[in-house]
Amino acid sequence: MLSLKLPRLLSIHQVPKGYQEQGILFGYRPPRSSAADCLLSVFQMTNETLNIWTHFLPAWYFVWTLVGRLQGPGGREDPHSWPLLAYLLTCCIYPLASSCAHTFSTMSTRARHICYFWDYAALSMYSLGSALAYSAYIFPAEWVGSTFHHLYVPVAVLNTGLSTSLSCYSRFLEVEQPLFSKASRTLAFAYPYLFDSIPLFYRFYRCAAESCTDAAILLHYKHTLCAFLTCFIFASHLPERLAPGHFDYIGHSHQVFHVCGILGTHFQMEAIMMDMAQGQHQLLLPTSFQTLGSMGTSLAISLVVIGLCSSSLPFIPEPPQREKPH
């Protein structure tokens, strides 16, 4: 009779330091799991299970939205829709990459690093997708055609490379310099977000000064609140740092971080599509070639960074398996 044996779970004292999470005491998967064990663990309650599902399921919602736009009126034949389609594609990719990274990150130390290299690159591409959509649909009318508007997407492409580079490099520091590694990784994603949001922050300021009734602004407010909550929760490790061991499986910061991030993306997507539908998009739209060129350039930079970082991994010794009881 066929039976499936679920992977045995370990405590924080039974896994190498690079696998340990602050405030998470139990529920760790063995750090040298097979691919089959990793897939089986998706259906087992571990400290990673909800990290996987909180990104895997929403990814398919974004895929459904993208397919709907592709099959709807205009679709890819409408030049106004290309920035939106590029943005929606990145909304699909980053939660799928994150879900895969969390699923297979316990195969080996090398696999763990490479999984998260791809995860960080996908998040960086999402920041570029946001910039493309913002440039096309949410820029203040008085800024359209300005030098800043012309440089906005090229700088966002540069930020994608910087974000991927810094976040991937931070993984080499997390064992010896965990605080610096965390700070570097937080900066790697906070800076591109803040740059992308400059035109949006100006709209907030103008709306507050003029008491506007722009319907999309409320959604942008919700997205911005979720974005700041996401950053705070990621950096603070709350609530598990206040009660170690009480949030090992449900409710720890990385799960809340995922949920806030997905909600923020949802509100952002709704706001962008509302701005687009209300005619907020400008006459100065990037061509399909410019959109694809920006995406392609950023992808190429990220692939080079991942390749360089991955090639350095063989020089990192594999930590010994630690399974002694505490």
Secondary structure by P-SEA (a helix, b strand, c coil): cbbbbcbbbbccccccccccccccccccccccccaaaaaaaaaccccaaaaaaacaaaaaaaaaaaaaaaacccccccccaaaaaaaaaaaacaaaaaaaaaacccccaaaaaaaaaaaaaaaaaaaaaaaaaaacccccccccccccccaaaaaaaaaaaaaaaaaaaaaacccccaaaaaaaaaaacaaaaaaaaaaaaaaaaaaaaacccccaaaaaaaaaaaaaaaaaaaacccccccccccccccccaaaaaaaaaaaaaaaaaaaaaaaaaacccccccccaaaaaaaaaaaaaaaaaaaaaaaaacccccccccccccc
